[in-house]
């Protein structure tokens, strides 16, 4: 237990710094850049989230196959040769992509974004190979240091650029690339046993790589489908309207996603430890973690109104974005539950096919809702609301399946939580004042006293016993 707590503390500290970094970028960059320039910067970040497809599932397979193992038990020689092959494939992909961009893209600013994206592939993907290997084998301290270094360098360079009067998105992206490059070299140091190991035969490494790809491709597609659920809506906004509308929507999503940082920190630690846990203990752990998580997440929603007032005063040009935030804030609930619990448990039970099927089904629903709300009704408000509906649908279908796997009733919990989300959206969208905030807070307190009192008392009693 002490090891788990220590690992979580490392991950939380590094992700705490990442949270501060993301908050600074989210709040300061749009204050200084024009809305259009910020839109191109967000365009880079948007497409950056999809470069994971370049690994063809190799990195995902490493996470699945090596999760729960110990670093010392790894075959260093095989991993070194796999890493060399992986780096070569990423450079080929990057070169082909940048050549295509040079020939096909006419918009000079968009071309800059895509060319820099090609450079990001060369730095980011090899780093991901080593970083997620460290995560899989439970070396959370080393994983956290690597992540921390990238974010600190990136944020520091961005703040310096803005301080000296640079208002061009190009240099902000360069700062990100420098952070990724330094992180790559640091990951090579953290995995020096692999880098220094003698190379295995190419045939052995290729066979092992194929096994990783075969295992990980389902998870890659599942994760990719997860990105497409919201990505389809964002892309449609860019196509139907313009980069300014895209910037405003992206800003609202960025604020909502800030609070996912700590959830990701815990999920990083959770998978390798669940893989080392006996299967008969997982169902009870699911309910305990779930109960505590939902109490915390719904408490977080109470901060929406004061946060929107502060942001409105700081960034008046994004007032429309803050309206969308009232609709989008609940995505923290569903994304957090999905990241920390649902995906982690499905991976622990090796149910990647189910994860893939649910995500693909949600992508199809995303295409349908986007077509209706964006291209038929041309209603940006409904398009933003559809994001929440899509993420709710994915979580609900996933938990209904998990209910069967762990033999625990979850439908009542899902219904109560859905009611709380609907209440929050009603209060934030239609009331938009302190009365709405107070109404939601009252409903939340009733939820704690009536529905979660037993679980919270049990949790507090457990903490007292440990003291």
SULVEN-V154192 format. One record per residue. N is the residue number from 1. RES is the residue in one letter. SS is DSSP state (H for helix, E for strand, - for the rest). OMEGA is omega in whole degrees, 0 to 359 (NA if undefined). Layout:
N|RES|SS|OMEGA ; N|RES|SS|OMEGA
//
This chain:
1|X|-|180 ; 2|X|H|179 ; 3|X|H|180 ; 4|X|H|180 ; 5|X|H|179 ; 6|X|H|179 ; 7|X|H|179 ; 8|X|H|181 ; 9|X|H|176 ; 10|X|H|183 ; 11|X|H|181 ; 12|X|H|179 ; 13|X|H|181 ; 14|X|H|180 ; 15|X|H|173 ; 16|X|H|175 ; 17|X|H|177 ; 18|X|H|178 ; 19|X|H|178 ; 20|X|H|178 ; 21|X|H|181 ; 22|X|H|180 ; 23|X|H|179 ; 24|X|H|180 ; 25|X|H|183 ; 26|X|H|187 ; 27|X|H|185 ; 28|X|H|183 ; 29|X|H|180 ; 30|X|H|177 ; 31|X|H|187 ; 32|X|H|181 ; 33|X|-|171 ; 34|X|-|180 ; 35|X|H|180 ; 36|X|H|179 ; 37|X|H|176 ; 38|X|H|178 ; 39|X|H|178 ; 40|X|H|176 ; 41|X|H|178 ; 42|X|H|177 ; 43|X|H|176 ; 44|X|H|181 ; 45|X|H|180 ; 46|X|H|181 ; 47|X|H|177 ; 48|X|H|181 ; 49|X|-|182 ; 50|X|-|183 ; 51|X|H|176 ; 52|X|H|178 ; 53|X|H|182 ; 54|X|H|182 ; 55|X|H|177 ; 56|X|-|178 ; 57|X|-|182 ; 58|X|H|180 ; 59|X|H|180 ; 60|X|H|178 ; 61|X|H|176 ; 62|X|H|180 ; 63|X|H|182 ; 64|X|H|187 ; 65|X|H|184 ; 66|X|H|180 ; 67|X|-|180 ; 68|X|-|177 ; 69|X|-|179 ; 70|X|-|185 ; 71|X|H|184 ; 72|X|H|182 ; 73|X|H|183 ; 74|X|-|175 ; 75|X|-|186 ; 76|X|H|183 ; 77|X|H|179 ; 78|X|H|180 ; 79|X|H|178 ; 80|X|H|181 ; 81|X|H|174 ; 82|X|H|181 ; 83|X|H|179 ; 84|X|H|180 ; 85|X|H|181 ; 86|X|H|180 ; 87|X|H|179 ; 88|X|H|180 ; 89|X|H|181 ; 90|X|H|178 ; 91|X|H|177 ; 92|X|H|179 ; 93|X|H|180 ; 94|X|H|180 ; 95|X|H|179 ; 96|X|H|180 ; 97|X|H|182 ; 98|X|H|176 ; 99|X|H|178 ; 100|X|H|179 ; 101|X|H|181 ; 102|X|H|183 ; 103|X|H|193 ; 104|X|H|187 ; 105|X|-|183 ; 106|X|-|180 ; 107|X|-|187 ; 108|X|H|181 ; 109|X|H|176 ; 110|X|H|179 ; 111|X|H|177 ; 112|X|H|181 ; 113|X|H|184 ; 114|X|H|179 ; 115|X|H|177 ; 116|X|H|175 ; 117|X|H|177 ; 118|X|H|176 ; 119|X|H|180 ; 120|X|H|179 ; 121|X|H|183 ; 122|X|H|181 ; 123|X|H|191 ; 124|X|H|187 ; 125|X|H|175 ; 126|X|H|177 ; 127|X|H|179 ; 128|X|H|178 ; 129|X|H|183 ; 130|X|H|182 ; 131|X|H|182 ; 132|X|H|170 ; 133|X|H|177 ; 134|X|H|178 ; 135|X|H|185 ; 136|X|H|183 ; 137|X|-|173 ; 138|X|-|176 ; 139|X|-|188 ; 140|X|H|178 ; 141|X|H|181 ; 142|X|H|176 ; 143|X|H|184 ; 144|X|H|179 ; 145|X|H|181 ; 146|X|H|178 ; 147|X|H|181 ; 148|X|H|182 ; 149|X|H|180 ; 150|X|H|184 ; 151|X|H|181 ; 152|X|H|179 ; 153|X|H|181 ; 154|X|H|182 ; 155|X|H|180 ; 156|X|H|180 ; 157|X|H|178 ; 158|X|H|181 ; 159|X|H|177 ; 160|X|H|180 ; 161|X|H|180 ; 162|X|H|181 ; 163|X|H|181 ; 164|X|-|172 ; 165|X|-|178 ; 166|X|-|182 ; 167|X|-|181 ; 168|X|-|181 ; 169|X|H|182 ; 170|X|H|184 ; 171|X|H|176 ; 172|X|H|177 ; 173|X|H|176 ; 174|X|H|178 ; 175|X|H|178 ; 176|X|H|180 ; 177|X|H|177 ; 178|X|H|177 ; 179|X|H|179 ; 180|X|H|180 ; 181|X|H|179 ; 182|X|H|178 ; 183|X|H|178 ; 184|X|H|181 ; 185|X|H|179 ; 186|X|H|178 ; 187|X|H|175 ; 188|X|H|177 ; 189|X|H|181 ; 190|X|H|181 ; 191|X|-|186 ; 192|X|H|178 ; 193|X|H|178 ; 194|X|H|183 ; 195|X|H|182 ; 196|X|H|183 ; 197|X|-|175 ; 198|X|-|182 ; 199|X|-|175 ; 200|X|-|179 ; 201|X|-|179 ; 202|X|H|183 ; 203|X|H|180 ; 204|X|H|181 ; 205|X|H|179 ; 206|X|H|179 ; 207|X|H|178 ; 208|X|H|176 ; 209|X|H|178 ; 210|X|H|179 ; 211|X|H|178 ; 212|X|H|179 ; 213|X|H|180 ; 214|X|H|180 ; 215|X|H|189 ; 216|X|H|186 ; 217|X|H|179 ; 218|X|H|179 ; 219|X|H|177 ; 220|X|H|180 ; 221|X|H|179 ; 222|X|H|178 ; 223|X|H|178 ; 224|X|H|177 ; 225|X|H|178 ; 226|X|H|177 ; 227|X|H|182 ; 228|X|H|182 ; 229|X|H|178 ; 230|X|H|183 ; 231|X|H|179 ; 232|X|H|180 ; 233|X|H|181 ; 234|X|H|180 ; 235|X|H|180 ; 236|X|H|177 ; 237|X|H|179 ; 238|X|H|182 ; 239|X|H|186 ; 240|X|H|180 ; 241|X|-|180 ; 242|X|-|183 ; 243|X|H|178 ; 244|X|H|176 ; 245|X|H|178 ; 246|X|H|179 ; 247|X|H|183 ; 248|X|H|177 ; 249|X|H|180 ; 250|X|H|179 ; 251|X|H|179 ; 252|X|H|178 ; 253|X|H|180 ; 254|X|H|178 ; 255|X|H|181 ; 256|X|H|183 ; 257|X|H|179 ; 258|X|H|187 ; 259|X|-|177 ; 260|X|-|188 ; 261|X|H|183 ; 262|X|H|177 ; 263|X|H|178 ; 264|X|H|180 ; 265|X|H|180 ; 266|X|H|181 ; 267|X|H|178 ; 268|X|H|182 ; 269|X|H|191 ; 270|X|H|186 ; 271|X|H|180 ; 272|X|H|179 ; 273|X|H|175 ; 274|X|H|179 ; 275|X|H|179 ; 276|X|-|182 ; 277|X|-|177 ; 278|X|-|185 ; 279|X|H|183 ; 280|X|H|179 ; 281|X|H|186 ; 282|X|H|181 ; 283|X|H|180 ; 284|X|H|178 ; 285|X|H|180 ; 286|X|H|183 ; 287|X|H|180 ; 288|X|H|179 ; 289|X|H|182 ; 290|X|H|183 ; 291|X|H|180 ; 292|X|H|181 ; 293|X|H|184 ; 294|X|H|176 ; 295|X|H|181 ; 296|X|H|184 ; 297|X|H|179 ; 298|X|H|174 ; 299|X|H|181 ; 300|X|H|181 ; 301|X|H|180 ; 302|X|H|180 ; 303|X|H|185 ; 304|X|H|188 ; 305|X|H|178 ; 306|X|H|178 ; 307|X|H|180 ; 308|X|H|178 ; 309|X|H|180 ; 310|X|H|180 ; 311|X|H|178 ; 312|X|H|178 ; 313|X|H|182 ; 314|X|H|184 ; 315|X|-|183 ; 316|X|H|180 ; 317|X|H|179 ; 318|X|H|181 ; 319|X|H|179 ; 320|X|H|178 ; 321|X|H|181 ; 322|X|H|173 ; 323|X|H|178 ; 324|X|H|181 ; 325|X|H|176 ; 326|X|H|176 ; 327|X|H|190 ; 328|X|H|184 ; 329|X|-|180 ; 330|X|-|177 ; 331|X|H|176 ; 332|X|H|180 ; 333|X|H|187 ; 334|X|H|178 ; 335|X|H|180 ; 336|X|H|180 ; 337|X|H|181 ; 338|X|H|183 ; 339|X|H|186 ; 340|X|H|188 ; 341|X|H|191 ; 342|X|H|182 ; 343|X|H|182 ; 344|X|H|180 ; 345|X|H|178 ; 346|X|H|176 ; 347|X|H|180 ; 348|X|H|178 ; 349|X|-|181 ; 350|X|-|179 ; 351|X|-|182 ; 352|X|H|181 ; 353|X|H|178 ; 354|X|H|178 ; 355|X|H|179 ; 356|X|H|183 ; 357|X|H|181 ; 358|X|H|180 ; 359|X|H|179 ; 360|X|H|177 ; 361|X|H|180 ; 362|X|H|176 ; 363|X|H|178 ; 364|X|H|177 ; 365|X|H|178 ; 366|X|H|177 ; 367|X|H|182 ; 368|X|H|181 ; 369|X|H|178 ; 370|X|H|178 ; 371|X|H|182 ; 372|X|H|187 ; 373|X|H|184 ; 374|X|H|190 ; 375|X|H|178 ; 376|X|H|182 ; 377|X|-|181 ; 378|X|-|184 ; 379|X|-|183 ; 380|X|H|179 ; 381|X|H|178 ; 382|X|H|177 ; 383|X|H|179 ; 384|X|H|178 ; 385|X|H|180 ; 386|X|H|178 ; 387|X|H|179 ; 388|X|H|179 ; 389|X|H|181 ; 390|X|H|182 ; 391|X|H|174 ; 392|X|H|180 ; 393|X|H|181 ; 394|X|H|180 ; 395|X|H|183 ; 396|X|H|179 ; 397|X|H|181 ; 398|X|H|182 ; 399|X|H|174 ; 400|X|H|177 ; 401|X|H|180 ; 402|X|H|177 ; 403|X|H|179 ; 404|X|H|182 ; 405|X|H|185 ; 406|X|H|178 ; 407|X|-|177 ; 408|X|-|180 ; 409|X|-|182 ; 410|X|-|187 ; 411|X|H|180 ; 412|X|H|177 ; 413|X|H|181 ; 414|X|H|181 ; 415|X|H|180 ; 416|X|H|181 ; 417|X|H|176 ; 418|X|H|178 ; 419|X|H|179 ; 420|X|H|179 ; 421|X|H|179 ; 422|X|H|178 ; 423|X|H|180 ; 424|X|H|181 ; 425|X|H|178 ; 426|X|H|183 ; 427|X|H|185 ; 428|X|H|185 ; 429|X|H|186 ; 430|X|H|182 ; 431|X|H|174 ; 432|X|-|179 ; 433|X|-|181 ; 434|X|H|179 ; 435|X|H|178 ; 436|X|H|179 ; 437|X|H|179 ; 438|X|H|179 ; 439|X|H|180 ; 440|X|H|180 ; 441|X|H|178 ; 442|X|H|178 ; 443|X|H|180 ; 444|X|H|179 ; 445|X|H|178 ; 446|X|H|177 ; 447|X|H|179 ; 448|X|H|186 ; 449|X|H|185 ; 450|X|H|191 ; 451|X|-|186 ; 452|X|-|184 ; 453|X|H|182 ; 454|X|H|181 ; 455|X|H|181 ; 456|X|H|177 ; 457|X|H|179 ; 458|X|H|180 ; 459|X|H|179 ; 460|X|H|178 ; 461|X|H|178 ; 462|X|H|179 ; 463|X|H|180 ; 464|X|H|179 ; 465|X|H|181 ; 466|X|H|177 ; 467|X|-|NA
//
